[in-house]
Amino acid sequence: MKSTATQRRAPGVIRADEAYTVAEFRRRTGLGDFAFRAARAAGLRVIAFNKKRYVRGQDWLAFLAEQADAGERELSEAGI
């Protein structure tokens, strides 16, 4: 069994207290090029540092919450 330090986090898990390279973030979320670009255009924050790009877990979770709220507003405005 691998030690805790060398184990990778499970795919699909994004933690609020961690930052991910864009490559790792996309691997964990399963977002392709188009979906990632759409998320960026919709307000997902990406941090550039030292020629690398990162997504903070807390930014992703806040983005999802905003998208959920926007979707609920659209449904209620449509009377659904």
OpenMM code with the backbone's topology and positions (N, CA, C; nanometers):
from openmm import Vec3, app, unit

residues = "MET LYS SER THR ALA THR GLN ARG ARG ALA PRO GLY VAL ILE ARG ALA ASP GLU ALA TYR THR VAL ALA GLU PHE ARG ARG ARG THR GLY LEU GLY ASP PHE ALA PHE ARG ALA ALA ARG ALA ALA GLY LEU ARG VAL ILE ALA PHE ASN LYS LYS ARG TYR VAL ARG GLY GLN ASP TRP LEU ALA PHE LEU ALA GLU GLN ALA ASP ALA GLY GLU ARG GLU LEU SER GLU ALA GLY ILE".split()
positions = [
    Vec3(0.0833, -0.1181, 0.0000),
    Vec3(0.0000, 0.0000, 0.0000),
    Vec3(0.0878, 0.1245, 0.0000),
    Vec3(0.0512, 0.2242, -0.0774),
    Vec3(0.1279, 0.3474, -0.0856),
    Vec3(0.1108, 0.4297, 0.0407),
    Vec3(0.2126, 0.5070, 0.0713),
    Vec3(0.2005, 0.5968, 0.1866),
    Vec3(0.1042, 0.7091, 0.1526),
    Vec3(0.0494, 0.7705, 0.2547),
    Vec3(-0.0462, 0.8793, 0.2344),
    Vec3(0.0163, 0.9929, 0.1546),
    Vec3(0.1433, 1.0203, 0.1765),
    Vec3(0.2099, 1.1309, 0.1086),
    Vec3(0.2207, 1.1082, -0.0415),
    Vec3(0.2319, 0.9835, -0.0843),
    Vec3(0.2491, 0.9575, -0.2269),
    Vec3(0.1187, 0.9231, -0.2978),
    Vec3(0.0105, 0.9050, -0.2249),
    Vec3(-0.1166, 0.8736, -0.2894),
    Vec3(-0.1730, 0.9987, -0.3547),
    Vec3(-0.2326, 0.9810, -0.4720),
    Vec3(-0.2996, 1.0912, -0.5398),
    Vec3(-0.4420, 1.0986, -0.4903),
    Vec3(-0.4965, 1.2170, -0.4914),
    Vec3(-0.6370, 1.2344, -0.4549),
    Vec3(-0.7226, 1.1678, -0.5617),
    Vec3(-0.8396, 1.1276, -0.5224),
    Vec3(-0.9295, 1.0587, -0.6143),
    Vec3(-0.9733, 1.1519, -0.7265),
    Vec3(-0.9825, 1.0998, -0.8501),
    Vec3(-1.0338, 1.1815, -0.9599),
    Vec3(-1.1758, 1.2278, -0.9273),
    Vec3(-1.2050, 1.3496, -0.9653),
    Vec3(-1.3381, 1.4032, -0.9413),
    Vec3(-1.3502, 1.4794, -0.8121),
    Vec3(-1.2514, 1.4676, -0.7240),
    Vec3(-1.2568, 1.5370, -0.5959),
    Vec3(-1.1812, 1.6690, -0.6075),
    Vec3(-1.2523, 1.7779, -0.5779),
    Vec3(-1.1906, 1.9098, -0.5725),
    Vec3(-1.2122, 1.9619, -0.4312),
    Vec3(-1.1034, 1.9912, -0.3630),
    Vec3(-1.1109, 2.0385, -0.2242),
    Vec3(-1.0923, 2.1902, -0.2199),
    Vec3(-1.1699, 2.2561, -0.1349),
    Vec3(-1.1643, 2.4020, -0.1232),
    Vec3(-1.0283, 2.4512, -0.0760),
    Vec3(-0.9559, 2.3698, -0.0013),
    Vec3(-0.8289, 2.4139, 0.0566),
    Vec3(-0.7068, 2.3756, -0.0265),
    Vec3(-0.7273, 2.3444, -0.1545),
    Vec3(-0.6154, 2.3074, -0.2406),
    Vec3(-0.6195, 2.3863, -0.3710),
    Vec3(-0.5031, 2.3994, -0.4332),
    Vec3(-0.4919, 2.4601, -0.5658),
    Vec3(-0.4444, 2.3515, -0.6616),
    Vec3(-0.4894, 2.3591, -0.7865),
    Vec3(-0.4585, 2.2566, -0.8858),
    Vec3(-0.4027, 2.3222, -1.0110),
    Vec3(-0.3047, 2.2582, -1.0738),
    Vec3(-0.2657, 2.3053, -1.2057),
    Vec3(-0.3874, 2.2869, -1.2955),
    Vec3(-0.3932, 2.3620, -1.4026),
    Vec3(-0.5079, 2.3498, -1.4933),
    Vec3(-0.5187, 2.2071, -1.5452),
    Vec3(-0.4064, 2.1447, -1.5761),
    Vec3(-0.4099, 2.0065, -1.6263),
    Vec3(-0.4714, 1.9118, -1.5236),
    Vec3(-0.4291, 1.9236, -1.3973),
    Vec3(-0.4827, 1.8371, -1.2920),
    Vec3(-0.6300, 1.8688, -1.2655),
    Vec3(-0.6631, 1.9968, -1.2654),
    Vec3(-0.8018, 2.0379, -1.2450),
    Vec3(-0.8918, 1.9781, -1.3534),
    Vec3(-0.8491, 1.9882, -1.4790),
    Vec3(-0.9294, 1.9344, -1.5893),
    Vec3(-0.9386, 1.7828, -1.5806),
    Vec3(-0.8313, 1.7166, -1.5391),
    Vec3(-0.8353, 1.5713, -1.5243),
    Vec3(-0.9376, 1.5327, -1.4173),
    Vec3(-0.9353, 1.6039, -1.3057),
    Vec3(-1.0266, 1.5700, -1.1963),
    Vec3(-1.1718, 1.6011, -1.2287),
    Vec3(-1.1965, 1.7110, -1.2982),
    Vec3(-1.3345, 1.7500, -1.3286),
    Vec3(-1.3863, 1.6860, -1.4566),
    Vec3(-1.2951, 1.6409, -1.5418),
    Vec3(-1.3372, 1.5837, -1.6689),
    Vec3(-1.3756, 1.6883, -1.7722),
    Vec3(-1.3397, 1.8146, -1.7479),
    Vec3(-1.3733, 1.9208, -1.8427),
    Vec3(-1.2817, 1.9144, -1.9647),
    Vec3(-1.3406, 1.9161, -2.0815),
    Vec3(-1.2644, 1.9228, -2.2054),
    Vec3(-1.2312, 2.0675, -2.2379),
    Vec3(-1.1668, 2.0884, -2.3531),
    Vec3(-1.1271, 2.2236, -2.3938),
    Vec3(-1.2453, 2.3191, -2.3987),
    Vec3(-1.3514, 2.2794, -2.4682),
    Vec3(-1.4666, 2.3681, -2.4860),
    Vec3(-1.5312, 2.4012, -2.3521),
    Vec3(-1.5539, 2.3009, -2.2692),
    Vec3(-1.6194, 2.3236, -2.1397),
    Vec3(-1.5324, 2.4093, -2.0484),
    Vec3(-1.3999, 2.3876, -2.0497),
    Vec3(-1.3116, 2.4681, -1.9665),
    Vec3(-1.3126, 2.6131, -2.0125),
    Vec3(-1.3060, 2.6351, -2.1431),
    Vec3(-1.3118, 2.7719, -2.1953),
    Vec3(-1.4449, 2.8380, -2.1622),
    Vec3(-1.5535, 2.7613, -2.1708),
    Vec3(-1.6854, 2.8152, -2.1365),
    Vec3(-1.6921, 2.8529, -1.9888),
    Vec3(-1.6330, 2.7717, -1.9020),
    Vec3(-1.6301, 2.8029, -1.7590),
    Vec3(-1.5485, 2.9293, -1.7339),
    Vec3(-1.4369, 2.9427, -1.8019),
    Vec3(-1.3563, 3.0654, -1.7882),
    Vec3(-1.4346, 3.1865, -1.8349),
    Vec3(-1.5030, 3.1734, -1.9482),
    Vec3(-1.5815, 3.2857, -2.0003),
    Vec3(-1.6965, 3.3215, -1.9062),
    Vec3(-1.7462, 3.2223, -1.8329),
    Vec3(-1.8570, 3.2445, -1.7397),
    Vec3(-1.8089, 3.2924, -1.6032),
    Vec3(-1.6763, 3.3055, -1.5859),
    Vec3(-1.6256, 3.3644, -1.4631),
    Vec3(-1.5358, 3.2785, -1.3763),
    Vec3(-1.5020, 3.1566, -1.4185),
    Vec3(-1.4103, 3.0753, -1.3385),
    Vec3(-1.2738, 3.1423, -1.3353),
    Vec3(-1.2223, 3.1631, -1.2162),
    Vec3(-1.0941, 3.2309, -1.1982),
    Vec3(-0.9788, 3.1340, -1.2185),
    Vec3(-0.8803, 3.1758, -1.2984),
    Vec3(-0.7572, 3.0998, -1.3185),
    Vec3(-0.6417, 3.1919, -1.2821),
    Vec3(-0.5507, 3.1423, -1.2013),
    Vec3(-0.4381, 3.2210, -1.1530),
    Vec3(-0.3128, 3.1807, -1.2289),
    Vec3(-0.2427, 3.2782, -1.2841),
    Vec3(-0.1171, 3.2527, -1.3542),
    Vec3(-0.0021, 3.2898, -1.2619),
    Vec3(0.0941, 3.1983, -1.2480),
    Vec3(0.2120, 3.2233, -1.1666),
    Vec3(0.3287, 3.1441, -1.2229),
    Vec3(0.4367, 3.2123, -1.2522),
    Vec3(0.5600, 3.1477, -1.2960),
    Vec3(0.5375, 3.0535, -1.4145),
    Vec3(0.4682, 3.1024, -1.5141),
    Vec3(0.4399, 3.0293, -1.6387),
    Vec3(0.3499, 2.9072, -1.6207),
    Vec3(0.2836, 2.8978, -1.5059),
    Vec3(0.1868, 2.7905, -1.4807),
    Vec3(0.0524, 2.8550, -1.4541),
    Vec3(-0.0542, 2.7786, -1.4765),
    Vec3(-0.1888, 2.8273, -1.4465),
    Vec3(-0.2519, 2.7331, -1.3451),
    Vec3(-0.3217, 2.7927, -1.2499),
    Vec3(-0.3820, 2.7177, -1.1398),
    Vec3(-0.5283, 2.7557, -1.1215),
    Vec3(-0.6048, 2.6598, -1.0714),
    Vec3(-0.7419, 2.6850, -1.0282),
    Vec3(-0.7486, 2.6477, -0.8812),
    Vec3(-0.7972, 2.7400, -0.7992),
    Vec3(-0.8141, 2.7091, -0.6575),
    Vec3(-0.9452, 2.6353, -0.6389),
    Vec3(-0.9442, 2.5374, -0.5523),
    Vec3(-1.0651, 2.4608, -0.5253),
    Vec3(-1.1791, 2.5493, -0.4789),
    Vec3(-1.1491, 2.6474, -0.3932),
    Vec3(-1.2543, 2.7351, -0.3436),
    Vec3(-1.3163, 2.8177, -0.4565),
    Vec3(-1.2363, 2.8541, -0.5574),
    Vec3(-1.2910, 2.9286, -0.6714),
    Vec3(-1.3848, 2.8400, -0.7536),
    Vec3(-1.3486, 2.7136, -0.7724),
    Vec3(-1.4332, 2.6201, -0.8457),
    Vec3(-1.5663, 2.5986, -0.7737),
    Vec3(-1.5605, 2.5767, -0.6430),
    Vec3(-1.6829, 2.5524, -0.5672),
    Vec3(-1.7719, 2.6764, -0.5650),
    Vec3(-1.7127, 2.7949, -0.5562),
    Vec3(-1.7908, 2.9189, -0.5623),
    Vec3(-1.8537, 2.9343, -0.7007),
    Vec3(-1.7771, 2.9015, -0.8048),
    Vec3(-1.8284, 2.9086, -0.9416),
    Vec3(-1.9479, 2.8148, -0.9600),
    Vec3(-1.9372, 2.6921, -0.9091),
    Vec3(-2.0487, 2.5980, -0.9198),
    Vec3(-2.1718, 2.6495, -0.8465),
    Vec3(-2.1521, 2.7085, -0.7287),
    Vec3(-2.2647, 2.7633, -0.6524),
    Vec3(-2.3321, 2.8762, -0.7301),
    Vec3(-2.2523, 2.9627, -0.7925),
    Vec3(-2.3081, 3.0718, -0.8736),
    Vec3(-2.3864, 3.0170, -0.9922),
    Vec3(-2.3321, 2.9142, -1.0559),
    Vec3(-2.4011, 2.8546, -1.1707),
    Vec3(-2.5326, 2.7898, -1.1276),
    Vec3(-2.5330, 2.7258, -1.0114),
    Vec3(-2.6551, 2.6633, -0.9599),
    Vec3(-2.7601, 2.7695, -0.9306),
    Vec3(-2.7180, 2.8800, -0.8678),
    Vec3(-2.8118, 2.9883, -0.8378),
    Vec3(-2.8678, 3.0482, -0.9654),
    Vec3(-2.7828, 3.0680, -1.0657),
    Vec3(-2.8283, 3.1242, -1.1934),
    Vec3(-2.9268, 3.0296, -1.2609),
    Vec3(-2.9005, 2.9005, -1.2551),
    Vec3(-2.9912, 2.8020, -1.3147),
    Vec3(-3.1255, 2.8002, -1.2456),
    Vec3(-3.1246, 2.8114, -1.1128),
    Vec3(-3.2508, 2.8150, -1.0380),
    Vec3(-3.3304, 2.9395, -1.0723),
    Vec3(-3.2616, 3.0540, -1.0875),
    Vec3(-3.3304, 3.1781, -1.1258),
    Vec3(-3.3949, 3.1635, -1.2629),
    Vec3(-3.3219, 3.1044, -1.3574),
    Vec3(-3.3765, 3.0859, -1.4923),
    Vec3(-3.4998, 2.9966, -1.4895),
    Vec3(-3.4953, 2.8895, -1.4095),
    Vec3(-3.6109, 2.8002, -1.3999),
    Vec3(-3.7295, 2.8698, -1.3368),
    Vec3(-3.7073, 2.9483, -1.2323),
    Vec3(-3.8204, 3.0150, -1.1675),
    Vec3(-3.8787, 3.1226, -1.2568),
    Vec3(-3.7942, 3.1909, -1.3355),
    Vec3(-3.8434, 3.2929, -1.4297),
    Vec3(-3.9244, 3.2277, -1.5413),
    Vec3(-3.8897, 3.1042, -1.5754),
    Vec3(-3.9619, 3.0324, -1.6810),
    Vec3(-4.0870, 2.9664, -1.6252),
    Vec3(-4.1052, 2.9729, -1.4931),
    Vec3(-4.2229, 2.9131, -1.4313),
    Vec3(-4.2153, 2.7627, -1.4156),
    Vec3(-4.0937, 2.7123, -1.4127),
    Vec3(-4.0754, 2.5662, -1.3998),
    Vec3(-4.0470, 2.5310, -1.2561),
] * unit.nanometer
topology = app.Topology()
chain = topology.addChain("A")
for resn in residues:
    res = topology.addResidue(resn, chain)
    for name in ("N", "CA", "C"):
        topology.addAtom(name, app.Element.getBySymbol(name[0]), res)
